Amino acid sequence: MKIKLFISIAVVVMGLLAVQLPVKAEKVCLVTDPTDSPLNVRDRPNGEIINALKNGREVYIHEIALDEQNRSWAKVGGYYEGEYRIWGWVFREFISCYER
């Protein structure tokens, strides 16, 4: 009985740790906005602007989605002041990617 309880607690703790730790994507991308202006970061595909990223900024894609006009958007994250963060959604055409 004690072993089952221990295993159950261990599984719950491992699950919580897995949810809390950020997972960095495999594909490395750079912001390459042809207008040479900062790339808007949005709260959802084609949603409200919440931030902006400069050209040349390294980002990692976590998810791809289409908006109502069937345009591709990428949910991106990256490092800021030594911490990995998920930033939000950017227009997919304005980031260039390669495998690491």
Backbone as CSV, one residue per row, in Angstrom:
resi,resn,N_x,N_y,N_z,CA_x,CA_y,CA_z,C_x,C_y,C_z
1,MET,0.823,-1.193,0.000,0.000,0.000,0.000,0.872,1.264,0.000
2,LYS,1.935,1.264,0.809,2.819,2.426,0.873,3.536,2.648,-0.455
3,ILE,3.872,1.562,-1.136,4.557,1.685,-2.421,3.636,2.323,-3.456
4,LYS,2.369,1.930,-3.483,1.408,2.523,-4.419,1.236,4.012,-4.146
5,LEU,1.169,4.388,-2.876,1.038,5.798,-2.506,2.267,6.579,-2.947
6,PHE,3.449,6.036,-2.700,4.692,6.693,-3.103,4.742,6.880,-4.617
7,ILE,4.390,5.839,-5.358,4.399,5.924,-6.820,3.387,6.956,-7.301
8,SER,2.216,6.990,-6.699,1.193,7.978,-7.078,1.687,9.393,-6.842
9,ILE,2.299,9.626,-5.694,2.826,10.962,-5.380,3.944,11.323,-6.352
10,ALA,4.829,10.383,-6.642,5.929,10.640,-7.572,5.407,10.998,-8.958
11,VAL,4.377,10.312,-9.421,3.797,10.599,-10.739,3.196,12.001,-10.764
12,VAL,2.498,12.379,-9.714,1.895,13.718,-9.639,2.981,14.789,-9.640
13,VAL,4.024,14.611,-8.839,5.115,15.592,-8.773,5.796,15.713,-10.131
14,MET,6.083,14.607,-10.781,6.721,14.649,-12.100,5.825,15.350,-13.119
15,GLY,4.531,15.111,-13.037,3.596,15.785,-13.936,3.590,17.281,-13.725
16,LEU,3.616,17.715,-12.475,3.645,19.150,-12.178,4.932,19.781,-12.671
17,LEU,6.053,19.119,-12.484,7.324,19.649,-12.968,7.330,19.758,-14.481
18,ALA,6.776,18.780,-15.151,6.738,18.802,-16.613,5.909,19.964,-17.121
19,VAL,4.839,20.304,-16.437,3.984,21.414,-16.845,4.673,22.748,-16.595
20,GLN,5.428,22.881,-15.529,6.011,24.155,-15.139,7.299,24.488,-15.876
21,LEU,8.049,23.493,-16.327,9.310,23.755,-16.994,9.070,24.087,-18.458
22,PRO,9.645,25.196,-18.976,9.465,25.531,-20.384,10.207,24.535,-21.268
23,VAL,9.603,24.233,-22.388,10.224,23.329,-23.345,10.614,24.149,-24.560
24,LYS,11.893,24.169,-24.859,12.373,24.931,-25.996,12.168,24.129,-27.274
25,ALA,11.708,24.766,-28.300,11.476,24.107,-29.575,12.805,23.771,-30.251
26,GLU,12.764,22.852,-31.201,13.968,22.416,-31.905,14.376,23.374,-33.028
27,LYS,13.414,24.006,-33.665,13.699,24.849,-34.815,14.051,26.266,-34.363
28,VAL,15.211,26.747,-34.786,15.659,28.097,-34.447,15.258,29.030,-35.585
29,CYS,14.720,30.193,-35.241,14.279,31.150,-36.249,14.815,32.534,-35.913
30,LEU,14.862,33.378,-36.924,15.231,34.778,-36.747,14.103,35.650,-37.274
31,VAL,13.854,36.764,-36.598,12.888,37.746,-37.088,13.496,38.390,-38.329
32,THR,12.775,38.346,-39.446,13.250,38.908,-40.717,12.128,39.699,-41.379
33,ASP,11.676,40.728,-40.710,10.599,41.575,-41.234,11.159,42.418,-42.379
34,PRO,10.613,42.286,-43.606,11.156,43.020,-44.754,11.008,44.533,-44.637
35,THR,10.132,45.009,-43.776,9.980,46.456,-43.607,11.045,47.017,-42.674
36,ASP,11.871,46.129,-42.090,12.934,46.491,-41.155,12.402,47.190,-39.903
37,SER,11.125,47.010,-39.622,10.555,47.548,-38.385,10.355,46.383,-37.418
38,PRO,10.217,46.655,-36.125,9.994,45.558,-35.174,8.738,44.757,-35.539
39,LEU,8.826,43.456,-35.334,7.723,42.546,-35.647,6.748,42.513,-34.479
40,ASN,5.478,42.790,-34.757,4.463,42.783,-33.702,4.260,41.379,-33.140
41,VAL,4.144,41.296,-31.828,3.809,40.056,-31.127,2.381,40.228,-30.631
42,ARG,1.548,39.223,-30.850,0.126,39.333,-30.527,-0.313,38.277,-29.519
43,ASP,-1.439,38.530,-28.880,-1.954,37.603,-27.866,-2.591,36.352,-28.470
44,ARG,-2.893,36.379,-29.748,-3.457,35.251,-30.493,-3.230,35.563,-31.980
45,PRO,-3.399,34.603,-32.883,-3.219,34.909,-34.301,-4.074,36.109,-34.730
46,ASN,-3.413,37.126,-35.268,-4.037,38.373,-35.710,-4.793,39.081,-34.586
47,GLY,-4.371,38.873,-33.345,-5.036,39.472,-32.187,-4.419,40.804,-31.786
48,GLU,-4.620,41.157,-30.536,-4.128,42.421,-29.983,-2.603,42.395,-29.855
49,ILE,-1.951,43.511,-30.223,-0.493,43.629,-30.123,-0.106,43.759,-28.651
50,ILE,0.839,42.898,-28.214,1.272,42.924,-26.814,2.764,43.211,-26.664
51,ASN,3.508,43.175,-27.785,4.951,43.393,-27.717,5.470,43.532,-29.141
52,ALA,6.783,43.685,-29.299,7.413,43.722,-30.617,8.826,43.154,-30.497
53,LEU,9.293,42.520,-31.575,10.631,41.927,-31.607,11.431,42.552,-32.742
54,LYS,12.689,42.903,-32.466,13.556,43.520,-33.470,14.021,42.495,-34.494
55,ASN,14.316,42.990,-35.709,14.894,42.134,-36.741,16.184,41.512,-36.228
56,GLY,16.389,40.243,-36.571,17.580,39.529,-36.138,17.421,38.810,-34.811
57,ARG,16.335,39.051,-34.111,16.082,38.401,-32.814,15.866,36.904,-33.019
58,GLU,16.527,36.085,-32.202,16.368,34.634,-32.276,15.104,34.218,-31.536
59,VAL,14.272,33.418,-32.207,13.032,32.924,-31.603,12.885,31.437,-31.905
60,TYR,12.008,30.779,-31.161,11.724,29.359,-31.331,10.216,29.189,-31.513
61,ILE,9.824,28.429,-32.529,8.402,28.197,-32.798,7.883,27.077,-31.900
62,HIS,6.742,27.332,-31.270,6.097,26.328,-30.427,4.802,25.803,-31.031
63,GLU,4.200,26.599,-31.890,2.915,26.204,-32.472,2.683,27.028,-33.728
64,ILE,1.968,26.462,-34.689,1.566,27.169,-35.909,0.041,27.116,-35.976
65,ALA,-0.580,28.244,-36.351,-2.039,28.292,-36.485,-2.397,29.225,-37.636
66,LEU,-3.607,29.059,-38.152,-4.121,29.923,-39.211,-5.175,30.856,-38.640
67,ASP,-5.220,32.087,-39.182,-6.274,33.013,-38.766,-7.483,32.863,-39.695
68,GLU,-8.465,33.754,-39.542,-9.700,33.676,-40.324,-9.459,33.862,-41.821
69,GLN,-8.378,34.566,-42.192,-8.042,34.765,-43.607,-7.099,33.675,-44.123
70,ASN,-6.916,32.610,-43.327,-6.068,31.475,-43.697,-4.587,31.842,-43.785
71,ARG,-4.155,32.844,-43.016,-2.745,33.235,-42.960,-2.069,32.504,-41.803
72,SER,-0.805,32.176,-41.986,-0.056,31.392,-41.006,0.570,32.280,-39.922
73,TRP,0.395,31.861,-38.664,0.951,32.544,-37.499,1.732,31.537,-36.666
74,ALA,2.778,32.012,-35.995,3.604,31.139,-35.164,3.621,31.651,-33.728
75,LYS,3.411,30.742,-32.790,3.573,31.064,-31.369,5.053,30.877,-31.062
76,VAL,5.719,31.959,-30.625,7.169,31.921,-30.446,7.585,32.241,-29.013
77,GLY,8.775,31.797,-28.701,9.404,32.099,-27.423,10.883,32.329,-27.656
78,GLY,11.575,32.700,-26.592,13.012,32.924,-26.687,13.566,33.357,-25.342
79,TYR,14.839,33.672,-25.353,15.506,34.072,-24.113,15.481,35.585,-23.943
80,TYR,15.210,36.015,-22.725,15.252,37.431,-22.363,15.836,37.507,-20.957
81,GLU,16.947,38.210,-20.832,17.648,38.357,-19.553,17.906,36.998,-18.900
82,GLY,18.340,36.035,-19.719,18.722,34.722,-19.220,17.590,33.752,-18.949
83,GLU,16.351,34.181,-19.118,15.199,33.305,-18.880,14.476,33.026,-20.186
84,TYR,14.011,31.790,-20.326,13.239,31.427,-21.505,11.780,31.798,-21.278
85,ARG,11.188,32.464,-22.274,9.794,32.912,-22.164,9.040,32.620,-23.452
86,ILE,7.755,32.372,-23.308,6.858,32.307,-24.466,6.332,33.727,-24.651
87,TRP,6.562,34.306,-25.852,6.176,35.698,-26.062,4.771,35.863,-26.605
88,GLY,4.415,35.075,-27.592,3.103,35.228,-28.203,3.154,34.849,-29.672
89,TRP,2.231,35.399,-30.444,2.036,35.032,-31.845,2.601,36.089,-32.784
90,VAL,3.320,35.640,-33.832,3.859,36.535,-34.859,3.451,36.010,-36.232
91,PHE,3.420,36.919,-37.203,3.099,36.539,-38.577,4.225,35.654,-39.100
92,ARG,3.896,34.443,-39.523,4.900,33.420,-39.863,5.813,33.840,-41.009
93,GLU,5.302,34.616,-41.955,6.109,35.036,-43.109,7.317,35.867,-42.709
94,PHE,7.290,36.477,-41.535,8.356,37.394,-41.138,9.382,36.777,-40.200
95,ILE,9.430,35.434,-40.157,10.517,34.760,-39.446,11.094,33.681,-40.363
96,SER,12.419,33.574,-40.355,13.133,32.583,-41.166,13.753,31.556,-40.234
97,CYS,13.588,30.266,-40.562,13.987,29.199,-39.639,14.999,28.243,-40.249
98,TYR,15.731,27.578,-39.362,16.678,26.536,-39.740,16.784,25.537,-38.594
99,GLU,17.252,24.319,-38.903,17.429,23.292,-37.871,18.756,23.534,-37.165
100,ARG,18.775,23.267,-35.884,19.998,23.431,-35.112,20.796,22.182,-35.115
